[in-house]
Amino acid sequence: MTAEHPAGDLTGKFDDEDYPAYSMGHAAEILGVRQGFLRSLDAAKLLTPQRSEGGHRRYSRYQLRIAARAHDLVAAGTALDAACRIIILEDQLAEARRINTELQQIQQETTD
């Protein structure tokens, strides 16, 4: 609860891509996959969904995008462990590029 978002106000959660809004069943339905596929991503440590008080897996929009990418790779014939590694490397590369862009902007600002 903050002054911006009082208790019971869900406004901030709608924009939060890390908020675990989706149950396993709903996530599987959205992605068009079986729940077992999502469990396999958890077992492979690609995704670590949050758990509800009852112990049920809850997925965020970010995790759904990762699962969709994994499904695309597996459907194209990539082994699950290789697909997980590819996704991890893609994520690391995207983060490195983001940091590089920020550093270039800072350097540009200091030289101007």
A tleap script that builds the chain and sets N, CA, C and O, in Angstrom:
source leaprc.protein.ff14SB
mol = sequence {
  NMET THR ALA GLU HIE PRO ALA GLY ASP LEU
  THR GLY LYS PHE ASP ASP GLU ASP TYR PRO
  ALA TYR SER MET GLY HIE ALA ALA GLU ILE
  LEU GLY VAL ARG GLN GLY PHE LEU ARG SER
  LEU ASP ALA ALA LYS LEU LEU THR PRO GLN
  ARG SER GLU GLY GLY HIE ARG ARG TYR SER
  ARG TYR GLN LEU ARG ILE ALA ALA ARG ALA
  HIE ASP LEU VAL ALA ALA GLY THR ALA LEU
  ASP ALA ALA CYS ARG ILE ILE ILE LEU GLU
  ASP GLN LEU ALA GLU ALA ARG ARG ILE ASN
  THR GLU LEU GLN GLN ILE GLN GLN GLU THR
  THR CASP
}
set mol.1.N position { 0.850 -1.172 0.000 }
set mol.1.CA position { 0.000 0.000 0.000 }
set mol.1.C position { 0.894 1.233 0.000 }
set mol.1.O position { 1.796 1.370 0.826 }
set mol.2.N position { 0.618 2.131 -0.954 }
set mol.2.CA position { 1.342 3.384 -1.019 }
set mol.2.C position { 0.343 4.506 -1.149 }
set mol.2.O position { -0.850 4.267 -1.333 }
set mol.3.N position { 0.828 5.738 -1.054 }
set mol.3.CA position { -0.053 6.891 -1.245 }
set mol.3.C position { -0.587 6.901 -2.669 }
set mol.3.O position { -1.715 7.324 -2.919 }
set mol.4.N position { 0.250 6.424 -3.612 }
set mol.4.CA position { -0.177 6.372 -5.006 }
set mol.4.C position { -1.246 5.316 -5.235 }
set mol.4.O position { -2.209 5.540 -5.969 }
set mol.5.N position { -1.068 4.161 -4.599 }
set mol.5.CA position { -1.977 3.025 -4.785 }
set mol.5.C position { -2.430 2.516 -3.424 }
set mol.5.O position { -1.781 1.646 -2.844 }
set mol.6.N position { -3.538 3.047 -2.907 }
set mol.6.CA position { -4.016 2.586 -1.597 }
set mol.6.C position { -4.427 1.116 -1.624 }
set mol.6.O position { -4.608 0.529 -2.690 }
set mol.7.N position { -4.568 0.534 -0.441 }
set mol.7.CA position { -4.982 -0.872 -0.328 }
set mol.7.C position { -6.258 -1.096 -1.115 }
set mol.7.O position { -7.189 -0.295 -1.042 }
set mol.8.N position { -6.302 -2.184 -1.866 }
set mol.8.CA position { -7.481 -2.517 -2.651 }
set mol.8.C position { -7.460 -1.907 -4.046 }
set mol.8.O position { -8.276 -2.272 -4.891 }
set mol.9.N position { -6.530 -0.979 -4.298 }
set mol.9.CA position { -6.406 -0.354 -5.614 }
set mol.9.C position { -5.514 -1.242 -6.474 }
set mol.9.O position { -4.342 -1.440 -6.154 }
set mol.10.N position { -6.058 -1.772 -7.553 }
set mol.10.CA position { -5.317 -2.689 -8.415 }
set mol.10.C position { -4.642 -1.998 -9.590 }
set mol.10.O position { -4.028 -2.666 -10.422 }
set mol.11.N position { -4.741 -0.680 -9.678 }
set mol.11.CA position { -4.230 0.053 -10.823 }
set mol.11.C position { -2.782 -0.305 -11.139 }
set mol.11.O position { -2.461 -0.590 -12.292 }
set mol.12.N position { -1.915 -0.298 -10.153 }
set mol.12.CA position { -0.505 -0.599 -10.377 }
set mol.12.C position { -0.269 -2.017 -10.857 }
set mol.12.O position { 0.688 -2.269 -11.589 }
set mol.13.N position { -1.108 -2.931 -10.464 }
set mol.13.CA position { -0.936 -4.340 -10.837 }
set mol.13.C position { -1.263 -4.587 -12.311 }
set mol.13.O position { -0.717 -5.511 -12.914 }
set mol.14.N position { -2.141 -3.780 -12.894 }
set mol.14.CA position { -2.481 -3.964 -14.304 }
set mol.14.C position { -1.281 -3.703 -15.205 }
set mol.14.O position { -1.144 -4.325 -16.259 }
set mol.15.N position { -0.418 -2.791 -14.795 }
set mol.15.CA position { 0.738 -2.433 -15.604 }
set mol.15.C position { 1.993 -3.223 -15.238 }
set mol.15.O position { 2.996 -3.149 -15.948 }
set mol.16.N position { 1.950 -3.964 -14.158 }
set mol.16.CA position { 3.116 -4.687 -13.665 }
set mol.16.C position { 3.234 -6.026 -14.379 }
set mol.16.O position { 2.448 -6.942 -14.138 }
set mol.17.N position { 4.222 -6.131 -15.259 }
set mol.17.CA position { 4.364 -7.379 -16.019 }
set mol.17.C position { 4.889 -8.530 -15.186 }
set mol.17.O position { 4.901 -9.672 -15.645 }
set mol.18.N position { 5.328 -8.244 -13.955 }
set mol.18.CA position { 5.815 -9.294 -13.058 }
set mol.18.C position { 4.771 -9.738 -12.040 }
set mol.18.O position { 5.034 -10.628 -11.231 }
set mol.19.N position { 3.591 -9.125 -12.073 }
set mol.19.CA position { 2.542 -9.504 -11.129 }
set mol.19.C position { 1.976 -10.873 -11.518 }
set mol.19.O position { 1.570 -11.057 -12.665 }
set mol.20.N position { 1.938 -11.832 -10.596 }
set mol.20.CA position { 1.493 -13.200 -10.915 }
set mol.20.C position { -0.035 -13.292 -11.028 }
set mol.20.O position { -0.702 -13.777 -10.114 }
set mol.21.N position { -0.568 -12.834 -12.130 }
set mol.21.CA position { -2.011 -12.703 -12.302 }
set mol.21.C position { -2.693 -13.956 -12.845 }
set mol.21.O position { -3.916 -14.071 -12.762 }
set mol.22.N position { -1.932 -14.890 -13.395 }
set mol.22.CA position { -2.541 -16.002 -14.123 }
set mol.22.C position { -2.317 -17.344 -13.432 }
set mol.22.O position { -1.190 -17.693 -13.080 }
set mol.23.N position { -3.391 -18.079 -13.245 }
set mol.23.CA position { -3.287 -19.439 -12.719 }
set mol.23.C position { -2.673 -20.331 -13.796 }
set mol.23.O position { -2.596 -19.944 -14.962 }
set mol.24.N position { -2.245 -21.502 -13.405 }
set mol.24.CA position { -1.654 -22.417 -14.376 }
set mol.24.C position { -2.651 -22.757 -15.491 }
set mol.24.O position { -2.292 -22.780 -16.669 }
set mol.25.N position { -3.884 -23.015 -15.114 }
set mol.25.CA position { -4.890 -23.362 -16.119 }
set mol.25.C position { -5.123 -22.230 -17.108 }
set mol.25.O position { -5.212 -22.456 -18.314 }
set mol.26.N position { -5.221 -21.012 -16.589 }
set mol.26.CA position { -5.442 -19.854 -17.452 }
set mol.26.C position { -4.211 -19.595 -18.317 }
set mol.26.O position { -4.347 -19.282 -19.500 }
set mol.27.N position { -3.025 -19.720 -17.752 }
set mol.27.CA position { -1.784 -19.532 -18.512 }
set mol.27.C position { -1.696 -20.552 -19.647 }
set mol.27.O position { -1.363 -20.197 -20.778 }
set mol.28.N position { -1.993 -21.807 -19.349 }
set mol.28.CA position { -1.950 -22.851 -20.373 }
set mol.28.C position { -2.967 -22.570 -21.482 }
set mol.28.O position { -2.683 -22.764 -22.664 }
set mol.29.N position { -4.137 -22.117 -21.086 }
set mol.29.CA position { -5.177 -21.792 -22.066 }
set mol.29.C position { -4.737 -20.635 -22.963 }
set mol.29.O position { -4.898 -20.701 -24.181 }
set mol.30.N position { -4.190 -19.588 -22.376 }
set mol.30.CA position { -3.726 -18.430 -23.140 }
set mol.30.C position { -2.655 -18.845 -24.151 }
set mol.30.O position { -2.668 -18.403 -25.300 }
set mol.31.N position { -1.737 -19.692 -23.712 }
set mol.31.CA position { -0.605 -20.103 -24.545 }
set mol.31.C position { -0.938 -21.233 -25.512 }
set mol.31.O position { -0.203 -21.476 -26.469 }
set mol.32.N position { -2.047 -21.922 -25.259 }
set mol.32.CA position { -2.393 -23.067 -26.094 }
set mol.32.C position { -1.481 -24.252 -25.849 }
set mol.32.O position { -1.147 -24.992 -26.774 }
set mol.33.N position { -1.075 -24.431 -24.588 }
set mol.33.CA position { -0.202 -25.548 -24.213 }
set mol.33.C position { -0.867 -26.351 -23.110 }
set mol.33.O position { -1.860 -25.924 -22.521 }
set mol.34.N position { -0.309 -27.504 -22.845 }
set mol.34.CA position { -0.784 -28.314 -21.718 }
set mol.34.C position { -0.137 -27.807 -20.434 }
set mol.34.O position { 0.950 -27.229 -20.454 }
set mol.35.N position { -0.821 -28.033 -19.327 }
set mol.35.CA position { -0.270 -27.620 -18.034 }
set mol.35.C position { 1.058 -28.320 -17.753 }
set mol.35.O position { 1.934 -27.765 -17.090 }
set mol.36.N position { 1.198 -29.533 -18.258 }
set mol.36.CA position { 2.446 -30.280 -18.084 }
set mol.36.C position { 3.634 -29.570 -18.712 }
set mol.36.O position { 4.755 -29.659 -18.210 }
set mol.37.N position { 3.389 -28.865 -19.811 }
set mol.37.CA position { 4.475 -28.105 -20.439 }
set mol.37.C position { 4.957 -27.010 -19.491 }
set mol.37.O position { 6.160 -26.795 -19.343 }
set mol.38.N position { 4.019 -26.325 -18.855 }
set mol.38.CA position { 4.396 -25.283 -17.893 }
set mol.38.C position { 5.138 -25.878 -16.704 }
set mol.38.O position { 6.095 -25.286 -16.205 }
set mol.39.N position { 4.697 -27.051 -16.251 }
set mol.39.CA position { 5.397 -27.722 -15.152 }
set mol.39.C position { 6.828 -28.088 -15.565 }
set mol.39.O position { 7.756 -28.014 -14.761 }
set mol.40.N position { 6.988 -28.486 -16.839 }
set mol.40.CA position { 8.330 -28.857 -17.311 }
set mol.40.C position { 9.258 -27.641 -17.343 }
set mol.40.O position { 10.458 -27.780 -17.108 }
set mol.41.N position { 8.723 -26.455 -17.627 }
set mol.41.CA position { 9.544 -25.238 -17.605 }
set mol.41.C position { 9.959 -24.903 -16.183 }
set mol.41.O position { 11.059 -24.403 -15.945 }
set mol.42.N position { 9.067 -25.183 -15.243 }
set mol.42.CA position { 9.382 -24.990 -13.821 }
set mol.42.C position { 10.471 -25.979 -13.401 }
set mol.42.O position { 11.427 -25.599 -12.725 }
set mol.43.N position { 10.330 -27.237 -13.795 }
set mol.43.CA position { 11.312 -28.268 -13.449 }
set mol.43.C position { 12.678 -27.962 -14.067 }
set mol.43.O position { 13.715 -28.256 -13.472 }
set mol.44.N position { 12.668 -27.365 -15.275 }
set mol.44.CA position { 13.913 -27.012 -15.954 }
set mol.44.C position { 14.504 -25.715 -15.399 }
set mol.44.O position { 15.584 -25.296 -15.815 }
set mol.45.N position { 13.809 -25.092 -14.476 }
set mol.45.CA position { 14.236 -23.849 -13.814 }
set mol.45.C position { 14.262 -22.653 -14.769 }
set mol.45.O position { 14.944 -21.661 -14.510 }
set mol.46.N position { 13.506 -22.751 -15.887 }
set mol.46.CA position { 13.386 -21.598 -16.781 }
set mol.46.C position { 12.433 -20.583 -16.166 }
set mol.46.O position { 12.674 -19.377 -16.214 }
set mol.47.N position { 11.353 -21.085 -15.592 }
set mol.47.CA position { 10.367 -20.245 -14.914 }
set mol.47.C position { 10.245 -20.706 -13.477 }
set mol.47.O position { 10.286 -21.902 -13.187 }
set mol.48.N position { 10.096 -19.756 -12.592 }
set mol.48.CA position { 9.800 -20.089 -11.208 }
set mol.48.C position { 8.545 -19.306 -10.840 }
set mol.48.O position { 8.631 -18.192 -10.324 }
set mol.49.N position { 7.388 -19.886 -11.105 }
set mol.49.CA position { 6.157 -19.157 -10.809 }
set mol.49.C position { 5.982 -18.959 -9.313 }
set mol.49.O position { 6.437 -19.765 -8.502 }
set mol.50.N position { 5.314 -17.868 -8.968 }
set mol.50.CA position { 4.987 -17.667 -7.563 }
set mol.50.C position { 3.913 -18.672 -7.193 }
set mol.50.O position { 3.297 -19.290 -8.062 }
set mol.51.N position { 3.698 -18.829 -5.915 }
set mol.51.CA position { 2.694 -19.782 -5.430 }
set mol.51.C position { 1.630 -19.035 -4.650 }
set mol.51.O position { 1.929 -18.115 -3.888 }
set mol.52.N position { 0.384 -19.442 -4.850 }
set mol.52.CA position { -0.713 -18.884 -4.065 }
set mol.52.C position { -0.626 -19.462 -2.656 }
set mol.52.O position { 0.184 -20.350 -2.392 }
set mol.53.N position { -1.460 -18.956 -1.759 }
set mol.53.CA position { -1.469 -19.498 -0.389 }
set mol.53.C position { -1.786 -20.989 -0.389 }
set mol.53.O position { -1.342 -21.722 0.495 }
set mol.54.N position { -2.552 -21.436 -1.378 }
set mol.54.CA position { -2.891 -22.851 -1.480 }
set mol.54.C position { -1.839 -23.669 -2.202 }
set mol.54.O position { -2.005 -24.877 -2.371 }
set mol.55.N position { -0.745 -23.025 -2.638 }
set mol.55.CA position { 0.341 -23.745 -3.294 }
set mol.55.C position { 0.216 -23.833 -4.807 }
set mol.55.O position { 1.020 -24.508 -5.450 }
set mol.56.N position { -0.768 -23.168 -5.386 }
set mol.56.CA position { -0.963 -23.219 -6.838 }
set mol.56.C position { -0.021 -22.249 -7.540 }
set mol.56.O position { 0.243 -21.152 -7.048 }
set mol.57.N position { 0.480 -22.674 -8.699 }
set mol.57.CA position { 1.391 -21.822 -9.473 }
set mol.57.C position { 0.629 -20.614 -10.026 }
set mol.57.O position { -0.516 -20.728 -10.464 }
set mol.58.N position { 1.296 -19.454 -9.994 }
set mol.58.CA position { 0.752 -18.206 -10.531 }
set mol.58.C position { 1.812 -17.592 -11.451 }
set mol.58.O position { 2.972 -17.446 -11.064 }
set mol.59.N position { 1.404 -17.237 -12.669 }
set mol.59.CA position { 2.322 -16.749 -13.689 }
set mol.59.C position { 2.094 -15.272 -13.996 }
set mol.59.O position { 0.969 -14.776 -13.934 }
set mol.60.N position { 3.177 -14.586 -14.326 }
set mol.60.CA position { 3.112 -13.185 -14.729 }
set mol.60.C position { 3.090 -13.101 -16.258 }
set mol.60.O position { 3.316 -14.092 -16.952 }
set mol.61.N position { 2.814 -11.900 -16.764 }
set mol.61.CA position { 2.846 -11.696 -18.221 }
set mol.61.C position { 4.250 -11.951 -18.760 }
set mol.61.O position { 4.412 -12.537 -19.831 }
set mol.62.N position { 5.256 -11.512 -18.020 }
set mol.62.CA position { 6.639 -11.761 -18.445 }
set mol.62.C position { 6.893 -13.261 -18.573 }
set mol.62.O position { 7.481 -13.709 -19.557 }
set mol.63.N position { 6.454 -14.031 -17.591 }
set mol.63.CA position { 6.649 -15.478 -17.632 }
set mol.63.C position { 5.869 -16.114 -18.779 }
set mol.63.O position { 6.330 -17.091 -19.371 }
set mol.64.N position { 4.703 -15.578 -19.095 }
set mol.64.CA position { 3.941 -16.102 -20.227 }
set mol.64.C position { 4.696 -15.867 -21.533 }
set mol.64.O position { 4.680 -16.726 -22.415 }
set mol.65.N position { 5.353 -14.722 -21.670 }
set mol.65.CA position { 6.141 -14.465 -22.879 }
set mol.65.C position { 7.308 -15.448 -22.973 }
set mol.65.O position { 7.612 -15.946 -24.057 }
set mol.66.N position { 7.956 -15.725 -21.859 }
set mol.66.CA position { 9.066 -16.686 -21.840 }
set mol.66.C position { 8.546 -18.080 -22.216 }
set mol.66.O position { 9.164 -18.784 -23.015 }
set mol.67.N position { 7.419 -18.468 -21.640 }
set mol.67.CA position { 6.838 -19.790 -21.936 }
set mol.67.C position { 6.435 -19.885 -23.405 }
set mol.67.O position { 6.612 -20.933 -24.026 }
set mol.68.N position { 5.898 -18.810 -23.962 }
set mol.68.CA position { 5.517 -18.815 -25.380 }
set mol.68.C position { 6.746 -18.992 -26.262 }
set mol.68.O position { 6.704 -19.728 -27.248 }
set mol.69.N position { 7.847 -18.316 -25.908 }
set mol.69.CA position { 9.095 -18.456 -26.671 }
set mol.69.C position { 9.604 -19.890 -26.573 }
set mol.69.O position { 10.039 -20.464 -27.571 }
set mol.70.N position { 9.553 -20.469 -25.381 }
set mol.70.CA position { 9.993 -21.858 -25.201 }
set mol.70.C position { 9.140 -22.799 -26.040 }
set mol.70.O position { 9.657 -23.715 -26.679 }
set mol.71.N position { 7.840 -22.569 -26.034 }
set mol.71.CA position { 6.943 -23.427 -26.813 }
set mol.71.C position { 7.263 -23.329 -28.300 }
set mol.71.O position { 7.291 -24.344 -28.996 }
set mol.72.N position { 7.505 -22.117 -28.791 }
set mol.72.CA position { 7.852 -21.941 -30.207 }
set mol.72.C position { 9.117 -22.719 -30.558 }
set mol.72.O position { 9.172 -23.388 -31.590 }
set mol.73.N position { 10.126 -22.634 -29.704 }
set mol.73.CA position { 11.380 -23.338 -29.968 }
set mol.73.C position { 11.189 -24.852 -29.941 }
set mol.73.O position { 11.699 -25.563 -30.807 }
set mol.74.N position { 10.454 -25.339 -28.947 }
set mol.74.CA position { 10.218 -26.780 -28.835 }
set mol.74.C position { 9.385 -27.277 -30.022 }
set mol.74.O position { 9.653 -28.346 -30.570 }
set mol.75.N position { 8.386 -26.500 -30.408 }
set mol.75.CA position { 7.547 -26.883 -31.549 }
set mol.75.C position { 8.353 -26.929 -32.850 }
set mol.75.O position { 8.002 -27.660 -33.776 }
set mol.76.N position { 9.433 -26.145 -32.915 }
set mol.76.CA position { 10.298 -26.131 -34.097 }
set mol.76.C position { 11.345 -27.249 -34.057 }
set mol.76.O position { 12.165 -27.374 -34.966 }
set mol.77.N position { 11.308 -28.063 -32.988 }
set mol.77.CA position { 12.199 -29.213 -32.919 }
set mol.77.C position { 13.395 -29.062 -31.995 }
set mol.77.O position { 14.253 -29.943 -31.946 }
set mol.78.N position { 13.462 -27.963 -31.266 }
set mol.78.CA position { 14.563 -27.756 -30.322 }
set mol.78.C position { 14.273 -28.521 -29.039 }
set mol.78.O position { 13.154 -28.480 -28.527 }
set mol.79.N position { 15.267 -29.211 -28.525 }
set mol.79.CA position { 15.103 -29.926 -27.251 }
set mol.79.C position { 14.813 -28.911 -26.150 }
set mol.79.O position { 15.282 -27.775 -26.207 }
set mol.80.N position { 14.038 -29.325 -25.147 }
set mol.80.CA position { 13.628 -28.415 -24.082 }
set mol.80.C position { 14.827 -27.788 -23.369 }
set mol.80.O position { 14.832 -26.583 -23.118 }
set mol.81.N position { 15.844 -28.592 -23.039 }
set mol.81.CA position { 17.000 -28.024 -22.334 }
set mol.81.C position { 17.736 -27.007 -23.207 }
set mol.81.O position { 18.220 -25.995 -22.699 }
set mol.82.N position { 17.825 -27.262 -24.501 }
set mol.82.CA position { 18.466 -26.316 -25.411 }
set mol.82.C position { 17.612 -25.049 -25.555 }
set mol.82.O position { 18.139 -23.937 -25.601 }
set mol.83.N position { 16.298 -25.231 -25.623 }
set mol.83.CA position { 15.395 -24.080 -25.710 }
set mol.83.C position { 15.543 -23.191 -24.479 }
set mol.83.O position { 15.572 -21.966 -24.594 }
set mol.84.N position { 15.638 -23.802 -23.313 }
set mol.84.CA position { 15.815 -23.033 -22.072 }
set mol.84.C position { 17.117 -22.247 -22.116 }
set mol.84.O position { 17.151 -21.077 -21.737 }
set mol.85.N position { 18.180 -22.881 -22.575 }
set mol.85.CA position { 19.477 -22.195 -22.649 }
set mol.85.C position { 19.427 -21.045 -23.642 }
set mol.85.O position { 19.955 -19.968 -23.366 }
set mol.86.N position { 18.799 -21.259 -24.791 }
set mol.86.CA position { 18.658 -20.202 -25.802 }
set mol.86.C position { 17.934 -19.002 -25.212 }
set mol.86.O position { 18.357 -17.860 -25.395 }
set mol.87.N position { 16.848 -19.261 -24.509 }
set mol.87.CA position { 16.049 -18.177 -23.926 }
set mol.87.C position { 16.844 -17.417 -22.867 }
set mol.87.O position { 16.782 -16.190 -22.806 }
set mol.88.N position { 17.577 -18.129 -22.048 }
set mol.88.CA position { 18.405 -17.479 -21.027 }
set mol.88.C position { 19.453 -16.591 -21.696 }
set mol.88.O position { 19.677 -15.460 -21.265 }
set mol.89.N position { 20.091 -17.097 -22.741 }
set mol.89.CA position { 21.095 -16.308 -23.450 }
set mol.89.C position { 20.473 -15.103 -24.149 }
set mol.89.O position { 21.056 -14.019 -24.148 }
set mol.90.N position { 19.297 -15.281 -24.742 }
set mol.90.CA position { 18.603 -14.148 -25.370 }
set mol.90.C position { 18.283 -13.075 -24.340 }
set mol.90.O position { 18.434 -11.883 -24.608 }
set mol.91.N position { 17.843 -13.498 -23.168 }
set mol.91.CA position { 17.502 -12.561 -22.100 }
set mol.91.C position { 18.751 -11.822 -21.615 }
set mol.91.O position { 18.709 -10.614 -21.382 }
set mol.92.N position { 19.855 -12.543 -21.464 }
set mol.92.CA position { 21.110 -11.913 -21.040 }
set mol.92.C position { 21.610 -10.918 -22.088 }
set mol.92.O position { 22.101 -9.843 -21.741 }
set mol.93.N position { 21.485 -11.272 -23.363 }
set mol.93.CA position { 21.900 -10.383 -24.437 }
set mol.93.C position { 21.056 -9.114 -24.450 }
set mol.93.O position { 21.589 -8.016 -24.610 }
set mol.94.N position { 19.756 -9.257 -24.286 }
set mol.94.CA position { 18.871 -8.089 -24.253 }
set mol.94.C position { 19.241 -7.164 -23.096 }
set mol.94.O position { 19.253 -5.943 -23.254 }
set mol.95.N position { 19.539 -7.740 -21.941 }
set mol.95.CA position { 19.933 -6.936 -20.776 }
set mol.95.C position { 21.267 -6.247 -21.021 }
set mol.95.O position { 21.426 -5.077 -20.669 }
set mol.96.N position { 22.230 -6.945 -21.616 }
set mol.96.CA position { 23.529 -6.341 -21.919 }
set mol.96.C position { 23.369 -5.189 -22.910 }
set mol.96.O position { 24.022 -4.154 -22.771 }
set mol.97.N position { 22.513 -5.363 -23.897 }
set mol.97.CA position { 22.260 -4.286 -24.867 }
set mol.97.C position { 21.613 -3.084 -24.196 }
set mol.97.O position { 21.944 -1.939 -24.504 }
set mol.98.N position { 20.686 -3.348 -23.274 }
set mol.98.CA position { 20.023 -2.258 -22.562 }
set mol.98.C position { 21.042 -1.467 -21.751 }
set mol.98.O position { 21.043 -0.236 -21.777 }
set mol.99.N position { 21.905 -2.173 -21.034 }
set mol.99.CA position { 22.932 -1.526 -20.225 }
set mol.99.C position { 23.897 -0.744 -21.121 }
set mol.99.O position { 24.278 0.381 -20.798 }
set mol.100.N position { 24.285 -1.339 -22.235 }
set mol.100.CA position { 25.186 -0.680 -23.170 }
set mol.100.C position { 24.579 0.625 -23.690 }
set mol.100.O position { 25.268 1.642 -23.765 }
set mol.101.N position { 23.319 0.597 -24.040 }
set mol.101.CA position { 22.639 1.799 -24.524 }
set mol.101.C position { 22.621 2.879 -23.446 }
set mol.101.O position { 22.881 4.049 -23.728 }
set mol.102.N position { 22.313 2.483 -22.211 }
set mol.102.CA position { 22.318 3.446 -21.096 }
set mol.102.C position { 23.691 4.061 -20.908 }
set mol.102.O position { 23.810 5.272 -20.723 }
set mol.103.N position { 24.732 3.238 -20.954 }
set mol.103.CA position { 26.093 3.742 -20.762 }
set mol.103.C position { 26.504 4.668 -21.904 }
set mol.103.O position { 27.185 5.669 -21.680 }
set mol.104.N position { 26.092 4.337 -23.122 }
set mol.104.CA position { 26.389 5.205 -24.259 }
set mol.104.C position { 25.695 6.551 -24.112 }
set mol.104.O position { 26.273 7.587 -24.442 }
set mol.105.N position { 24.467 6.543 -23.620 }
set mol.105.CA position { 23.741 7.791 -23.399 }
set mol.105.C position { 24.412 8.633 -22.326 }
set mol.105.O position { 24.520 9.850 -22.475 }
set mol.106.N position { 24.862 8.010 -21.255 }
set mol.106.CA position { 25.560 8.725 -20.193 }
set mol.106.C position { 26.855 9.318 -20.714 }
set mol.106.O position { 27.187 10.468 -20.427 }
set mol.107.N position { 27.585 8.519 -21.485 }
set mol.107.CA position { 28.850 8.995 -22.052 }
set mol.107.C position { 28.600 10.172 -22.998 }
set mol.107.O position { 29.348 11.150 -22.989 }
set mol.108.N position { 27.561 10.075 -23.800 }
set mol.108.CA position { 27.218 11.145 -24.737 }
set mol.108.C position { 26.871 12.426 -23.972 }
set mol.108.O position { 27.276 13.516 -24.376 }
set mol.109.N position { 26.126 12.299 -22.873 }
set mol.109.CA position { 25.742 13.456 -22.075 }
set mol.109.C position { 26.945 14.126 -21.427 }
set mol.109.O position { 26.984 15.349 -21.292 }
set mol.110.N position { 27.930 13.322 -21.025 }
set mol.110.CA position { 29.097 13.898 -20.365 }
set mol.110.C position { 30.058 14.535 -21.346 }
set mol.110.O position { 30.837 15.406 -20.957 }
set mol.111.N position { 30.029 14.126 -22.616 }
set mol.111.CA position { 30.912 14.709 -23.611 }
set mol.111.C position { 30.289 15.920 -24.308 }
set mol.111.O position { 30.983 16.667 -24.997 }
set mol.112.N position { 29.006 16.108 -24.132 }
set mol.112.CA position { 28.336 17.265 -24.766 }
set mol.112.C position { 28.512 18.527 -23.976 }
set mol.112.O position { 28.012 19.579 -24.374 }
savepdb mol mol.pdb
quit
